[in-house]
Amino acid sequence: MGEMITNPQANPMMLGGLNLIGLGGVGYFLMGQKKKAFVTWAIVVLGGMCTFGLLYLFVPLAAYDAYLLAQRLAQGETIRENENSFPFLDMIFR
């Protein structure tokens, strides 16, 4: 099932912004979604090189996902280690 993450001090703007400038993974890593951070880095860096930069478009999506998850954490909710805000991301991170 995975580890549950609780962090009421999560800052949605900071974690989303870090995902935006950190190739899609820094915000996830600081949030506690370490596996998701490494998969995102692999998608963006390796996939980006193989597709001549096309997969770099994944970075804003990862930033928005981190922002939405951090909002839930800031409201006192608990999220799973591999939880996503968008159902179609489950195909990538499960």
MARTISE-677758 format. One record per residue: residue in one letter; y, x, z of N, C-alpha, C in turn. Coordinates in steps of 0.2 Angstrom, whole numbers, padded with zeros to 4 digits, always signed. Last residue first. Layout:
BEGIN
AYXZYXZYXZ/...
//
This chain:
BEGIN
R+0020+0014-0054+0014+0012-0050+0008+0015-0052/F+0031+0017-0062+0031+0020-0055+0024+0017-0051/I+0030+0010-0074+0031+0017-0074+0029+0020-0067/M+0028-0004-0071+0024+0000-0076+0024+0007-0076/D+0039-0006-0063+0033-0006-0060+0027-0003-0065/L+0050-0009-0071+0049-0002-0069+0042-0001-0065/F+0050-0022-0073+0047-0018-0078+0047-0011-0076/P+0056-0028-0061+0049-0028-0062+0046-0024-0067/F+0068-0018-0052+0067-0022-0059+0059-0022-0060/S+0068-0012-0041+0073-0018-0041+0071-0022-0047/N+0053-0006-0033+0058-0005-0038+0062-0012-0038/E+0044+0005-0022+0047-0002-0024+0053-0001-0029/N+0037+0015-0016+0037+0015-0023+0040+0008-0026/E+0038+0013-0002+0039+0019-0005+0040+0019-0012/R+0046-0003+0001+0040+0001+0000+0042+0008-0003/I+0059-0007+0013+0057-0006+0006+0051-0002+0006/T+0067-0018+0024+0063-0012+0023+0060-0012+0016/E+0085-0021+0028+0078-0023+0025+0074-0017+0025/G+0098-0019+0032+0092-0019+0037+0085-0020+0035/Q+0107-0017+0022+0107-0024+0026+0101-0024+0031/A+0103-0005+0018+0110-0005+0022+0110-0012+0025/L+0092-0008+0010+0091-0004+0016+0097-0005+0020/R+0099-0015+0000+0094-0019+0004+0093-0015+0010/Q+0107-0005-0006+0110-0011-0003+0105-0014+0002/A+0096+0004-0011+0100+0006-0005+0104+0000-0002/L+0092-0004-0022+0088-0003-0016+0091-0001-0010/L+0104-0004-0030+0101-0010-0027+0097-0009-0021/Y+0105+0011-0032+0110+0007-0029+0108+0000-0026/A+0093+0013-0039+0094+0016-0032+0099+0013-0028/D+0096+0006-0050+0090+0004-0046+0091+0007-0039/Y+0106+0013-0055+0107+0006-0053+0102+0004-0049/A+0100+0025-0058+0105+0025-0053+0107+0018-0051/A+0090+0021-0068+0088+0024-0061+0094+0024-0056/L+0100+0018-0078+0095+0013-0075+0092+0015-0068/P+0106+0030-0080+0110+0025-0078+0105+0019-0075/V+0093+0038-0085+0097+0039-0079+0101+0034-0076/F+0088+0034-0097+0085+0031-0091+0089+0033-0085/L+0094+0041-0107+0097+0035-0106+0094+0031-0100/Y+0087+0052-0109+0092+0053-0104+0095+0046-0103/L+0078+0049-0119+0076+0047-0112+0081+0048-0107/L+0084+0056-0130+0084+0048-0129+0082+0046-0122/G+0084+0070-0131+0089+0067-0127+0089+0059-0126/F+0073+0072-0139+0080+0074-0141+0085+0071-0138/T+0061+0070-0133+0064+0064-0138+0071+0066-0140/C+0058+0081-0126+0053+0079-0131+0056+0073-0136/M+0068+0081-0117+0068+0086-0121+0063+0084-0127/G+0066+0069-0110+0072+0070-0113+0072+0075-0119/G+0054+0071-0104+0054+0066-0109+0061+0067-0113/L+0058+0082-0095+0053+0083-0100+0053+0078-0106/V+0069+0074-0088+0069+0081-0091+0064+0083-0096/V+0065+0061-0086+0072+0063-0089+0072+0070-0092/I+0052+0061-0081+0054+0057-0087+0060+0059-0090/A+0054+0070-0070+0049+0072-0076+0051+0068-0082/W+0062+0063-0062+0064+0069-0065+0060+0071-0071/T+0054+0052-0059+0060+0051-0063+0062+0057-0066/V+0044+0058-0052+0042+0055-0058+0048+0054-0063/F+0052+0062-0041+0049+0068-0045+0046+0065-0052/A+0056+0050-0036+0061+0055-0038+0058+0060-0043/K+0043+0044-0032+0047+0041-0037+0053+0046-0040/K+0040+0053-0022+0036+0052-0028+0040+0049-0034/K+0051+0049-0012+0050+0056-0015+0046+0056-0022/Q+0060+0040-0006+0055+0038-0012+0054+0045-0016/G+0070+0042+0002+0063+0043+0005+0058+0041+0000/M+0083+0044-0001+0081+0037+0001+0074+0037+0004/L+0083+0056-0007+0086+0055+0000+0084+0049+0003/F+0076+0053-0019+0073+0058-0014+0076+0057-0007/Y+0084+0044-0025+0077+0042-0023+0075+0046-0018/G+0095+0052-0028+0096+0047-0023+0089+0044-0021/V+0089+0062-0037+0092+0064-0030+0092+0058-0025/G+0085+0057-0049+0080+0057-0044+0083+0059-0037/G+0093+0057-0061+0089+0051-0059+0085+0051-0053/L+0101+0068-0062+0096+0067-0067+0091+0062-0065/G+0112+0067-0053+0106+0072-0052+0100+0070-0056/I+0121+0058-0056+0123+0065-0058+0117+0069-0057/L+0114+0046-0053+0117+0047-0059+0119+0054-0061/N+0110+0048-0040+0105+0047-0045+0108+0048-0052/L+0122+0049-0034+0118+0055-0034+0112+0054-0039/G+0126+0035-0035+0130+0041-0039+0126+0047-0039/G+0117+0029-0027+0117+0027-0034+0120+0033-0038/L+0120+0035-0015+0113+0036-0017+0113+0034-0025/M+0134+0031-0013+0132+0038-0013+0125+0039-0017/M+0133+0017-0014+0137+0020-0019+0135+0028-0019/P+0124+0014-0003+0122+0012-0009+0126+0016-0015/N+0119+0023+0010+0126+0021+0007+0124+0020+0000/A+0110+0019+0025+0110+0020+0018+0116+0018+0014/Q+0108+0016+0038+0114+0020+0036+0114+0022+0029/P+0095+0009+0039+0101+0005+0039+0108+0009+0038/N+0081+0012+0033+0087+0016+0033+0093+0012+0033/T+0064+0012+0031+0070+0009+0034+0075+0014+0035/I+0050+0011+0021+0056+0015+0022+0061+0010+0025/M+0032+0012+0022+0038+0008+0022+0044+0012+0024/E+0020+0019+0011+0024+0020+0017+0030+0015+0016/G+0006+0010+0003+0012+0014+0003+0016+0014+0010/M-0006+0004+0000+0000+0000+0000+0006+0004+0000/
//
